[in-house]
Amino acid sequence: MGTEAAVRSRPIEAGTGSEALFGSLRLRLCAAFAFRLLALLAAAAALAFLALMAGDAVAVLPEDVRVAAPGVLLGLTAVVLAMAAVSGFRRLDALGVARRFERRLPELGNALTNAVQLAAQPAGTAVGEVLRKEAIKRGRRRAAPLKARALEARPAGWAGGALLAAAALWGGAWALFPDVFAAVLPRFLDPRGDHPPYSRLRIELEPARAEVLYGGQVELRALTSGIPAEKLFLAVRQGDRETRVPMFLAAGMAQDDAARRVFFQTLSQLREPTVFYATDGRARSVYGRIEIQRTPQLSSLEMTAHYPAYTGRRSRALKLKGEVAVPEGTRLECRATSNRPLARGTVALTPLLGGAATTVELRPEAGGTEVRSEFAVTAPVAYRVTVTDIDGLESTDSRGGRFSILPDRRPTIAVLEPGRHAVATPDVSVPVHVRAEDDYGVASIRWYRRLNGSAERSCAMPLRTAESAETISAESGAAFSLAQLGVRPGDTIEYFFEAVDNYPGGPNIATSRLFRLTIISNEQYREILRRAAAQRALFQHYLQFDSWIRRLAERSRALEEKARAADKDGAPTEETRAAVRDEWNALRRELAEYHEALGRSLQHPNLFDIDPALKARLAAHREKIGAWSKTLAVSGDGIPAPSLADLGRLRRALAEFQREQSEQVGEPVRHVQAVAALLSRAQLFTVLAERQAELAHMTERFKAKSGALPRLEQMQLQELARVETGIRDALRQLMDDLPKLLAQLPEDASYEKLRKTAGAFIEAVEKAEIDPDLALAGRFLAELNGGEAYPAARRAADKMDALVKKCCGGQMEGLGQQCLTFQPMLSDCLGDTLQQVLAALGSGQGPGQGGQ
C-alpha cells in the first residue's frame, strides 16, 4: 500500500511516467466514462420526467409538485453526476488503468503495474536503476498496442442503448399520445401558466376575455368536444371567493353529435374583476377574465310630458327619437338611470334661438342608481344629460336631443250645410250646420250675417264637442227662418262663421269663407228645377224606346230558336208547348205596352228643334206596330200554341221595327249626344279661363300687402283660394273627360276634322302646364299670402287666355254643327238643336253658377 500510494503521489519523470506509458489512452478512457455517465443519467432523467408526465395525466399533480419536479430532477441528476464523476475519474489514474488492462488481459501479467510503480520510484543503486528503466521500457512496449475499446466497448454500448431506449420510449409515447403531450408538457414547462390538465373532454370558452360595465352582465358559452359531457359547471372567482354554478345545455344541441355540445350561463350584476372557467369536476377550460368598467354609464333616459291644462291632454312618456315637439309650457319629468350608484346628474339646456344656457340638477334617490328632476319647455332647446357616480366619476357618454315648440294651430272651420252659395224662396227654412276642429279645443263658434249689405249681426252658436286621437271637434246647427226675416225675391243674405280656440296666449281665430243666400221667387225656382230635369232627361226617352224594342227583338229570336230545337228533337212535350205559349203571350202583352208608351211620349212638350221630326218618326213607327199587332192578335186566338211560322213572322217583324227605330231615332240622338257632350266640356275651358282672369284681377290688390290682414280681407283671400281650387279641380276633370268623350264620337269620316281639332286642343292644354301655376296660387291664397299668389294666378290666366284665342272661339262648335248636318237623318231637322242641347247641359256656366 505504501508503494501504491507513493506511485499515485510522486511526480513522474519526463519520458518515464504513466502519461508516457499510456499516452492518449487514458484520455479516451475518461471520455468514454463521461459519455457512459451522461447517457445513463440522461436516460434516467428522461424516464423520470416521462413518469411525472404520466402521473400528471392520470392523477393531475398539484401545481407545487409541477413547479418543484423539474428542479428536483435536475438537482438529483447533478448530485449523482458529481459523485459518479469524482469516484470514476479517481479510478482512471495510471495505476488503475494498468490494473484494469491486466485484469482484462491476463497475458500482460503485471508488466503494466510494475512499469507504473517503478516510474514513480527511482532505484537506490545503479544496478537497480538499470533494472527499473528496463522494466519501464518493457511495460511501454506491452502498453503500445493496447486500445481503449478493449475496456469500454460493452459498457459504452450499454449506456448508449439505454439512452436510445429512453429516446425511443419518448418518441413512441409522443406518437401514440400527442394530445397527452400537448396538454401535459406545457404544465411542466410553464407550471404556473394557465394550462388545463389532460382530459379526453376538451372545453373551450367563448368569450375568454370580456369587459362589461359596472353592474352589467355577460353570457358565457362553453363548447365541448372529445367525449360527451353530461353537465358542466361554471367556476367563478371574485377576490378570495370561488363559487360554482351549473351551466345549461343549449336548445337543440342534445340531438347533434354527442361529443360536441354547447352549454351557456349568464353572469349578471358584475361589480368586480372576475376569473372564470368551465369544468365537469376534473377537466376544465382555460381561465377567462372579465374586467369591470367602473365609469358610470347612462342605462336609460326617460321623460314624461305633463301638458298644460288648456290642452286637455293626459301626461305620457315621450319617445326620445329625433326632435320632439311639445306644446309651450309643457313640464318634463326627466329620469336617468345608470349602472352605478349616482350622486347627481345634470340636464344642460341650450336655447336654439339664442340666449344663455341653463342647467337643471337631477337629484338621486336614496342610495339608488336613478336621478330625476323636472323642468319646463317654453322655447326650442337642445338638451344634454350626464350623470356622476358616488365616487365622483362622470359618465363619458351622454344622451341628448332637441325639444321644439308645437305651435297652437288655428282652428279649422267647415260649413257642412248649405256649404255653398245657394238660392231659396221666401217661405222656406234653410238649415245651417257648422263643424270646427282644433288641436286642443274650440271655445266658441259665432255666426255673422247681413241682409242686402247692411251692418253685420252675430250670435253665438251652441256647441257639441267630440274628441279624437288628434283633434277636438265642435259642431253646431241652426237655420235661416226666411219667413220670420221677412225677405223678398231679389234680397241677398251674406254670412260667414268664426271659430275661436282656447289658447291662453291668443286666442287663435279661423273664419269661414263668405257665403251668399239669394232669395228667388217660386217661378224662378220652378225654372231651375225644369232646367235640371232637362239636363238629367236629355233625349233619354228616345234611347229608352230604342233599348226596349231591341230587347223585344232578342226575346222573339230566342223564343223561335227554342221552339225549333224542341221540334227538331221530335214531337214537343206538353211542358215545352206550354212554355212557348206563355212566352208568346208575354211578348204580345209587352208589345202592347210598348205601343201605349209610344203614344204617351208623343204628348211630351218639345224641348229642341229636332223633337218634332223625331216624334213624327216615332208616330209612324207606332202606327206600324199597332197595325201589325192587330193581325198578330187575330192569328193567335183560339190556337193552343203558336206555330213555327208564327214565331218566324214575329221575329222578322220585331227585327225590322228595331232596325227602323235605331236608324231613324236612336242613331241620330246618339250622334247629337256625343257631339254635345264633347263640345259642352270643351267650352267649359273658356268659362274657366274667364274665371281665372277674374280671380287674377281680384288677387292683384293683395300683391303689395304684408303682415296681419283685417278679418274681412282674410275672408276674401280664403274665398279666392276656394275659387282657385275649384278652377283647378274643374280643369283636371275636364282634361280627364275630353279623351274619353273624343273616343265616343262615331267612327265616321265626317267627324275626322272635329276629332283632330279636339285632340290638338287637349295637347296644347297639357303643354301649357297650367296646373302647377293653379296649385301654387291656391296654396299661397290659402296661406293668406297674396303677394306670392298673384304672379302664379296671372301666369295661369294668361296661358288659358292664349289657348282660348288659339283653339276655341266657337271653332269646335261650328265643326260639331257641320258634322251633324252631314248625317242623313239630321240634315233636314237639326235646326238649332245643338245650341239648345248645350244650353240645357249648362255650357257657358262656370263653378258657382247654375243653381248654386
ZAMARGU-4260 file (C-alpha; in steps of 0.2 Angstrom, whole numbers, plus 5000, padded with zeros to 4 digits):
<rodrens>
0) 5000/5000/5000 | 5014/5012/5004 | 5022/5009/4987 | 5005/5011/4978 | 5002/5027/4987
5) 5019/5033/4983 | 5016/5029/4965 | 5000/5039/4965 | 5008/5054/4974 | 5025/5056/4967
10) 5029/5066/4951 | 5033/5056/4936 | 5050/5059/4927 | 5049/5066/4910 | 5049/5052/4897
15) 5047/5038/4910 | 5030/5042/4918 | 5012/5035/4916 | 5007/5048/4904 | 5022/5042/4893
20) 5017/5024/4897 | 4998/5026/4891 | 4999/5041/4880 | 4981/5047/4875 | 4974/5030/4880
25) 4969/5037/4897 | 4960/5052/4890 | 4950/5041/4879 | 4945/5031/4893 | 4940/5046/4903
30) 4929/5052/4888 | 4921/5035/4887 | 4917/5035/4905 | 4910/5053/4904 | 4899/5048/4889
35) 4893/5032/4898 | 4889/5043/4914 | 4880/5056/4905 | 4870/5044/4894 | 4864/5034/4909
40) 4859/5050/4918 | 4850/5057/4903 | 4841/5041/4901 | 4836/5040/4919 | 4831/5059/4919
45) 4820/5056/4903 | 4811/5041/4910 | 4809/5050/4927 | 4801/5065/4918 | 4790/5054/4907
50) 4784/5046/4923 | 4780/5063/4930 | 4770/5067/4915 | 4761/5051/4915 | 4757/5054/4934
55) 4750/5071/4930 | 4740/5065/4915 | 4732/5051/4927 | 4731/5060/4944 | 4733/5079/4940
60) 4748/5083/4950 | 4747/5099/4961 | 4754/5115/4955 | 4768/5115/4968 | 4773/5097/4963
65) 4774/5103/4945 | 4784/5118/4950 | 4797/5108/4961 | 4798/5092/4950 | 4810/5099/4936
70) 4821/5107/4949 | 4822/5092/4960 | 4825/5081/4945 | 4839/5092/4939 | 4847/5093/4956
75) 4847/5074/4959 | 4855/5072/4942 | 4868/5085/4946 | 4872/5076/4963 | 4873/5059/4955
80) 4884/5066/4941 | 4896/5074/4953 | 4898/5059/4964 | 4900/5047/4950 | 4912/5059/4941
85) 4923/5060/4957 | 4923/5041/4960 | 4925/5037/4942 | 4939/5048/4937 | 4949/5043/4953
90) 4949/5026/4947 | 4955/5031/4930 | 4973/5036/4935 | 4988/5027/4928 | 4989/5013/4941
95) 4970/5010/4940 | 4971/5009/4921 | 4986/4997/4922 | 4977/4985/4933 | 4961/4986/4923
100) 4970/4981/4907 | 4979/4967/4917 | 4963/4960/4923 | 4955/4961/4906 | 4971/4954/4898
105) 4979/4941/4909 | 4994/4938/4896 | 5000/4955/4902 | 5005/4949/4918 | 5010/4963/4930
110) 5021/4972/4917 | 5010/4987/4917 | 5008/4988/4935 | 5027/4986/4938 | 5031/5000/4925
115) 5019/5012/4933 | 5026/5009/4950 | 5044/5009/4945 | 5041/5025/4935 | 5036/5034/4951
120) 5050/5026/4962 | 5069/5028/4957 | 5081/5015/4962 | 5094/5017/4975 | 5108/5009/4966
125) 5115/5010/4948 | 5111/4992/4945 | 5093/4995/4952 | 5091/5010/4941 | 5096/5000/4925
130) 5084/4986/4930 | 5070/4999/4934 | 5072/5008/4917 | 5071/4991/4908 | 5055/4986/4917
135) 5048/5003/4912 | 5053/5000/4894 | 5046/4983/4894 | 5029/4990/4901 | 5029/5003/4887
140) 5031/4990/4874 | 5017/4980/4881 | 5005/4995/4883 | 5009/5002/4865 | 4997/4990/4856
145) 4983/4992/4869 | 4966/5000/4863 | 4953/5009/4875 | 4939/4999/4867 | 4946/4984/4875
150) 4940/4990/4891 | 4925/5001/4887 | 4916/4994/4872 | 4902/4984/4881 | 4899/4997/4895
155) 4898/5011/4882 | 4887/5002/4871 | 4875/4998/4885 | 4874/5016/4890 | 4871/5022/4873
160) 4857/5008/4871 | 4849/5015/4887 | 4849/5032/4880 | 4842/5026/4864 | 4829/5016/4873
165) 4823/5031/4883 | 4823/5042/4867 | 4813/5028/4858 | 4801/5027/4873 | 4798/5046/4872
170) 4795/5046/4853 | 4783/5032/4854 | 4774/5039/4868 | 4773/5056/4859 | 4767/5047/4843
175) 4754/5037/4852 | 4748/5051/4864 | 4751/5068/4856 | 4736/5075/4864 | 4743/5070/4881
180) 4759/5078/4877 | 4751/5094/4871 | 4741/5096/4887 | 4754/5090/4900 | 4771/5096/4893
185) 4766/5114/4895 | 4761/5111/4913 | 4779/5107/4917 | 4787/5119/4906 | 4777/5133/4912
190) 4770/5126/4928 | 4762/5142/4934 | 4754/5146/4917 | 4736/5143/4913 | 4737/5126/4906
195) 4722/5114/4909 | 4725/5096/4914 | 4724/5082/4902 | 4707/5075/4899 | 4698/5067/4884
200) 4685/5080/4887 | 4690/5097/4879 | 4681/5113/4884 | 4683/5130/4875 | 4676/5146/4882
205) 4668/5160/4872 | 4672/5174/4876 | 4688/5170/4885 | 4690/5189/4889 | 4677/5202/4891
210) 4674/5219/4898 | 4657/5225/4905 | 4650/5240/4913 | 4649/5240/4932 | 4633/5230/4937
215) 4632/5223/4919 | 4631/5205/4913 | 4639/5194/4900 | 4633/5177/4893 | 4647/5164/4893
220) 4646/5149/4881 | 4656/5133/4883 | 4659/5121/4868 | 4664/5103/4872 | 4672/5090/4861
225) 4681/5074/4863 | 4669/5064/4874 | 4651/5068/4879 | 4649/5080/4894 | 4633/5077/4904
230) 4635/5093/4914 | 4646/5107/4916 | 4649/5120/4930 | 4655/5137/4928 | 4668/5141/4942
235) 4668/5160/4946 | 4682/5168/4957 | 4680/5185/4963 | 4693/5190/4975 | 4696/5176/4988
240) 4678/5169/4984 | 4675/5155/4972 | 4658/5148/4968 | 4651/5136/4955 | 4635/5137/4946
245) 4628/5124/4934 | 4628/5128/4915 | 4613/5125/4904 | 4614/5114/4888 | 4609/5125/4873
250) 4592/5120/4865 | 4594/5108/4850 | 4611/5103/4854 | 4607/5086/4863 | 4602/5078/4846
255) 4618/5083/4837 | 4635/5075/4839 | 4635/5069/4857 | 4653/5075/4859 | 4650/5092/4853
260) 4639/5102/4864 | 4636/5120/4869 | 4632/5125/4887 | 4629/5143/4892 | 4627/5153/4908
265) 4624/5171/4911 | 4634/5181/4924 | 4625/5197/4930 | 4627/5211/4942 | 4646/5211/4939
270) 4654/5223/4950 | 4672/5217/4952 | 4685/5208/4941 | 4680/5190/4939 | 4690/5175/4934
275) 4680/5160/4927 | 4682/5143/4920 | 4671/5129/4914 | 4673/5111/4922 | 4665/5095/4924
280) 4674/5091/4940 | 4691/5086/4933 | 4693/5093/4915 | 4692/5112/4914 | 4694/5126/4901
285) 4707/5139/4901 | 4704/5153/4913 | 4693/5168/4907 | 4693/5185/4914 | 4680/5199/4915
290) 4686/5217/4918 | 4674/5229/4925 | 4672/5246/4918 | 4668/5257/4933 | 4664/5273/4923
295) 4646/5277/4926 | 4635/5274/4910 | 4618/5280/4906 | 4607/5265/4905 | 4591/5273/4901
300) 4584/5290/4899 | 4565/5293/4901 | 4555/5309/4900 | 4537/5311/4904 | 4527/5326/4897
305) 4515/5335/4908 | 4505/5345/4896 | 4497/5362/4900 | 4480/5361/4907 | 4471/5370/4892
310) 4477/5356/4880 | 4467/5343/4889 | 4480/5330/4886 | 4485/5317/4899 | 4503/5315/4904
315) 4513/5302/4894 | 4530/5296/4891 | 4539/5303/4876 | 4549/5293/4863 | 4566/5302/4863
320) 4570/5300/4845 | 4575/5314/4834 | 4567/5331/4838 | 4552/5330/4850 | 4538/5344/4848
325) 4528/5348/4864 | 4516/5362/4867 | 4523/5378/4875 | 4524/5377/4894 | 4525/5358/4895
330) 4534/5352/4911 | 4545/5337/4908 | 4549/5325/4921 | 4567/5318/4917 | 4573/5301/4924
335) 4591/5295/4921 | 4596/5278/4926 | 4615/5272/4927 | 4624/5256/4931 | 4632/5264/4946
340) 4626/5272/4962 | 4624/5290/4957 | 4627/5306/4967 | 4619/5318/4954 | 4615/5322/4936
345) 4613/5337/4925 | 4602/5342/4911 | 4611/5356/4900 | 4598/5366/4891 | 4604/5377/4876
350) 4591/5388/4868 | 4591/5386/4849 | 4585/5403/4845 | 4599/5411/4856 | 4601/5415/4874
355) 4610/5409/4889 | 4611/5391/4893 | 4604/5384/4909 | 4607/5368/4919 | 4595/5358/4928
360) 4601/5347/4943 | 4595/5329/4944 | 4593/5323/4961 | 4597/5305/4966 | 4585/5293/4975
365) 4592/5287/4992 | 4607/5276/4988 | 4600/5272/4971 | 4605/5272/4953 | 4592/5284/4947
370) 4592/5303/4947 | 4577/5314/4942 | 4570/5332/4941 | 4558/5342/4931 | 4559/5357/4920
375) 4548/5367/4909 | 4550/5370/4890 | 4545/5387/4884 | 4556/5389/4869 | 4565/5377/4857
380) 4580/5370/4866 | 4594/5357/4864 | 4597/5346/4880 | 4611/5335/4885 | 4610/5323/4901
385) 4625/5317/4910 | 4627/5308/4927 | 4640/5307/4941 | 4643/5292/4952 | 4646/5292/4971
390) 4665/5291/4968 | 4664/5307/4958 | 4667/5299/4941 | 4657/5307/4927 | 4649/5297/4913
395) 4659/5298/4897 | 4643/5295/4887 | 4628/5306/4887 | 4611/5307/4880 | 4604/5322/4871
400) 4591/5329/4858 | 4580/5343/4855 | 4563/5350/4860 | 4554/5361/4848 | 4538/5370/4852
405) 4522/5363/4845 | 4513/5379/4839 | 4495/5380/4844 | 4487/5379/4827 | 4472/5390/4821
410) 4456/5380/4822 | 4448/5375/4805 | 4430/5378/4801 | 4419/5369/4788 | 4402/5374/4783
415) 4393/5357/4780 | 4376/5364/4776 | 4372/5373/4764 | 4391/5374/4761 | 4390/5384/4745
420) 4381/5399/4738 | 4363/5395/4737 | 4346/5401/4732 | 4329/5399/4742 | 4311/5405/4741
425) 4305/5417/4754 | 4294/5405/4764 | 4307/5391/4767 | 4319/5387/4782 | 4337/5384/4777
430) 4347/5373/4789 | 4364/5378/4794 | 4377/5365/4800 | 4395/5370/4805 | 4410/5360/4811
435) 4426/5367/4819 | 4441/5357/4824 | 4456/5362/4834 | 4472/5353/4841 | 4467/5357/4859
440) 4449/5364/4860 | 4436/5375/4852 | 4430/5389/4864 | 4416/5396/4853 | 4408/5397/4836
445) 4400/5413/4830 | 4388/5416/4816 | 4389/5433/4807 | 4376/5438/4794 | 4370/5454/4785
450) 4355/5457/4773 | 4357/5467/4757 | 4374/5474/4763 | 4368/5481/4780 | 4378/5480/4796
455) 4383/5463/4802 | 4374/5454/4816 | 4382/5440/4826 | 4376/5427/4838 | 4385/5413/4847
460) 4380/5395/4842 | 4378/5381/4854 | 4392/5368/4853 | 4393/5349/4854 | 4411/5343/4856
465) 4419/5327/4852 | 4437/5321/4855 | 4448/5311/4843 | 4465/5305/4843 | 4472/5321/4835
470) 4459/5335/4837 | 4445/5341/4847 | 4430/5345/4836 | 4414/5355/4839 | 4398/5355/4829
475) 4384/5367/4829 | 4367/5369/4820 | 4354/5382/4817 | 4343/5388/4802 | 4338/5403/4792
480) 4320/5406/4795 | 4316/5416/4780 | 4298/5419/4784 | 4302/5427/4800 | 4316/5438/4792
485) 4303/5445/4780 | 4314/5443/4765 | 4308/5446/4747 | 4314/5439/4730 | 4329/5449/4725
490) 4336/5450/4743 | 4354/5444/4747 | 4360/5437/4764 | 4379/5436/4766 | 4385/5426/4780
495) 4401/5418/4787 | 4406/5409/4803 | 4420/5412/4816 | 4429/5399/4827 | 4439/5403/4842
500) 4451/5391/4851 | 4456/5390/4869 | 4474/5395/4868 | 4479/5406/4883 | 4492/5416/4873
505) 4479/5420/4859 | 4466/5415/4856 | 4468/5409/4838 | 4453/5413/4826 | 4448/5405/4810
510) 4434/5411/4799 | 4424/5403/4785 | 4423/5410/4768 | 4409/5422/4764 | 4393/5413/4758
515) 4378/5421/4749 | 4360/5416/4750 | 4350/5423/4736 | 4331/5425/4738 | 4321/5420/4722
520) 4303/5418/4718 | 4294/5402/4716 | 4293/5404/4697 | 4312/5406/4696 | 4314/5390/4707
525) 4302/5380/4696 | 4313/5386/4681 | 4329/5380/4689 | 4321/5363/4693 | 4314/5362/4675
530) 4332/5365/4668 | 4339/5352/4680 | 4327/5340/4674 | 4330/5343/4656 | 4349/5340/4660
535) 4345/5324/4668 | 4332/5318/4655 | 4341/5324/4639 | 4335/5313/4625 | 4333/5299/4637
540) 4316/5293/4632 | 4321/5291/4614 | 4335/5280/4619 | 4324/5270/4631 | 4312/5266/4617
545) 4327/5260/4606 | 4333/5249/4620 | 4315/5242/4623 | 4312/5237/4605 | 4329/5229/4604
550) 4325/5218/4620 | 4309/5213/4612 | 4318/5208/4596 | 4330/5197/4605 | 4317/5188/4615
555) 4307/5184/4599 | 4323/5177/4592 | 4327/5166/4607 | 4309/5160/4608 | 4309/5154/4589
560) 4326/5145/4592 | 4319/5136/4607 | 4304/5131/4598 | 4314/5125/4583 | 4326/5115/4595
565) 4311/5106/4603 | 4303/5102/4586 | 4320/5095/4579 | 4321/5083/4594 | 4304/5076/4589
570) 4287/5080/4595 | 4287/5094/4608 | 4281/5089/4625 | 4266/5097/4633 | 4278/5106/4645
575) 4288/5113/4631 | 4272/5119/4621 | 4266/5127/4637 | 4282/5137/4639 | 4282/5143/4621
580) 4264/5148/4623 | 4267/5158/4639 | 4282/5167/4632 | 4272/5171/4616 | 4258/5179/4626
585) 4271/5188/4637 | 4279/5196/4621 | 4261/5201/4614 | 4257/5210/4631 | 4274/5219/4632
590) 4272/5224/4613 | 4256/5232/4618 | 4263/5241/4632 | 4277/5247/4621 | 4264/5254/4609
595) 4255/5263/4623 | 4271/5270/4630 | 4275/5277/4612 | 4258/5286/4612 | 4261/5294/4629
600) 4279/5300/4624 | 4271/5309/4609 | 4262/5321/4621 | 4278/5327/4629 | 4282/5346/4626
605) 4296/5349/4613 | 4312/5355/4620 | 4323/5355/4605 | 4321/5359/4586 | 4324/5341/4582
610) 4310/5335/4593 | 4295/5337/4580 | 4305/5326/4567 | 4309/5313/4580 | 4291/5312/4586
615) 4284/5311/4568 | 4296/5296/4566 | 4290/5288/4582 | 4272/5291/4577 | 4274/5282/4561
620) 4283/5268/4570 | 4269/5266/4582 | 4256/5265/4568 | 4265/5251/4560 | 4267/5242/4577
625) 4248/5244/4580 | 4243/5238/4563 | 4254/5223/4564 | 4249/5219/4582 | 4231/5218/4577
630) 4235/5204/4564 | 4245/5195/4577 | 4231/5195/4590 | 4219/5188/4577 | 4231/5174/4571
635) 4235/5170/4589 | 4217/5167/4595 | 4210/5150/4598 | 4225/5140/4595 | 4234/5131/4609
640) 4252/5136/4604 | 4260/5147/4590 | 4267/5138/4575 | 4285/5140/4570 | 4278/5151/4555
645) 4270/5162/4568 | 4286/5163/4578 | 4296/5167/4562 | 4284/5181/4557 | 4285/5189/4574
650) 4304/5188/4574 | 4306/5196/4557 | 4293/5210/4561 | 4302/5215/4578 | 4319/5214/4570
655) 4313/5226/4556 | 4304/5238/4569 | 4321/5238/4579 | 4331/5242/4564 | 4319/5257/4559
660) 4319/5263/4577 | 4338/5263/4578 | 4341/5271/4561 | 4328/5285/4562 | 4328/5289/4581
665) 4342/5280/4591 | 4357/5284/4580 | 4353/5302/4576 | 4350/5305/4595 | 4367/5297/4599
670) 4376/5307/4587 | 4369/5323/4594 | 4373/5317/4612 | 4391/5313/4608 | 4395/5329/4599
675) 4385/5339/4613 | 4395/5331/4627 | 4412/5334/4619 | 4408/5352/4615 | 4400/5356/4632
680) 4416/5350/4641 | 4427/5359/4628 | 4418/5376/4630 | 4420/5374/4649 | 4438/5379/4646
685) 4433/5396/4640 | 4422/5398/4656 | 4437/5393/4667 | 4448/5405/4658 | 4436/5419/4661
690) 4435/5414/4680 | 4454/5413/4681 | 4456/5430/4673 | 4443/5437/4685 | 4452/5429/4700
695) 4469/5436/4695 | 4462/5453/4694 | 4454/5452/4711 | 4471/5445/4718 | 4481/5459/4711
700) 4476/5471/4725 | 4483/5460/4738 | 4501/5458/4730 | 4508/5473/4740 | 4501/5469/4756
705) 4510/5460/4770 | 4509/5457/4789 | 4492/5453/4798 | 4477/5457/4787 | 4460/5463/4793
710) 4447/5449/4795 | 4437/5454/4780 | 4452/5453/4769 | 4457/5436/4776 | 4440/5430/4772
715) 4442/5437/4754 | 4458/5428/4752 | 4450/5412/4758 | 4436/5414/4746 | 4449/5416/4732
720) 4458/5401/4737 | 4442/5391/4737 | 4438/5398/4719 | 4456/5394/4713 | 4454/5376/4720
725) 4438/5374/4711 | 4445/5380/4694 | 4460/5368/4696 | 4449/5353/4700 | 4437/5358/4686
730) 4452/5359/4674 | 4459/5342/4679 | 4442/5334/4677 | 4440/5342/4660 | 4457/5335/4654
735) 4452/5318/4661 | 4435/5318/4652 | 4439/5325/4635 | 4449/5310/4629 | 4435/5298/4634
740) 4422/5309/4625 | 4433/5310/4610 | 4433/5291/4609 | 4414/5291/4610 | 4412/5301/4593
745) 4405/5290/4579 | 4418/5282/4568 | 4413/5292/4553 | 4424/5302/4541 | 4414/5317/4543
750) 4420/5318/4561 | 4438/5317/4557 | 4441/5336/4557 | 4432/5338/4574 | 4442/5324/4581
755) 4459/5332/4576 | 4454/5349/4582 | 4449/5342/4599 | 4465/5332/4600 | 4476/5347/4596
760) 4467/5357/4610 | 4470/5343/4623 | 4488/5343/4618 | 4490/5362/4619 | 4482/5362/4636
765) 4494/5349/4643 | 4510/5358/4635 | 4505/5374/4643 | 4507/5367/4661 | 4493/5377/4669
770) 4490/5365/4683 | 4507/5369/4693 | 4503/5388/4692 | 4485/5385/4699 | 4491/5374/4713
775) 4504/5387/4718 | 4492/5401/4718 | 4479/5391/4728 | 4492/5387/4741 | 4498/5405/4743
780) 4480/5411/4744 | 4476/5398/4757 | 4491/5404/4767 | 4484/5422/4765 | 4500/5427/4755
785) 4493/5437/4741 | 4510/5444/4736 | 4516/5427/4731 | 4499/5421/4724 | 4496/5435/4711
790) 4511/5430/4700 | 4505/5412/4699 | 4487/5417/4696 | 4492/5429/4682 | 4503/5416/4673
795) 4489/5404/4673 | 4476/5416/4667 | 4487/5422/4653 | 4491/5404/4647 | 4472/5400/4647
800) 4468/5416/4638 | 4481/5412/4624 | 4473/5395/4622 | 4456/5401/4621 | 4461/5413/4607
805) 4471/5400/4598 | 4460/5384/4600 | 4442/5389/4605 | 4432/5404/4600 | 4417/5394/4593
810) 4428/5384/4581 | 4424/5367/4588 | 4405/5371/4590 | 4405/5375/4571 | 4413/5359/4567
815) 4401/5350/4578 | 4386/5358/4569 | 4394/5354/4552 | 4396/5335/4557 | 4378/5333/4562
820) 4372/5342/4546 | 4380/5329/4536 | 4370/5315/4544 | 4356/5310/4533 | 4343/5308/4547
825) 4348/5325/4554 | 4351/5336/4539 | 4333/5342/4537 | 4328/5343/4555 | 4343/5348/4566
830) 4340/5367/4566 | 4347/5375/4582 | 4346/5358/4592 | 4365/5358/4596 | 4365/5375/4603
835) 4349/5371/4613 | 4357/5355/4620 | 4372/5364/4625 | 4362/5377/4634 | 4352/5363/4643
840) 4369/5355/4648 | 4374/5371/4656 | 4388/5375/4644 | 4394/5393/4647 | 4392/5392/4666
845) 4407/5391/4677 | 4409/5385/4695 | 4397/5393/4707 | 4383/5395/4694 | 4369/5385/4688
850) 4358/5383/4703 | 4371/5386/4716
</rodrens>
